[in-house]
């Protein structure tokens, strides 16, 4: 699912198993983590926009956390060599 959101183009919420939270926001039921926050600032960062938010709630799911490095996912603790 992360690669889908990283690509340009189509509606990223069109196909998936999203549920609505109590505020009506889309959420993935099998996400590794869910962070609900209020947007405080949007900062231009070259060809990106950096969103700064105030966290109101966070939940940990059952998925395994990963990080993105040089075009692929690494599990936490895995070497990036």
C-alpha angles and dihedrals in degrees: 000000000000092000090053091057092046094059126087123242134027130063103286092202095053098092122030145078097275122161127195119245123218090278093051094253119140116253134175110237092211097046119138087230139358121208119187114198144159117243110246103168142000114208126191111239107179107278091355137067115226112215118208116196141177110237115231100170139003131189131186118221131197097263124108114253118237138179130218117241129168096338100317143072123259125195115233109275093021116128117254093203 
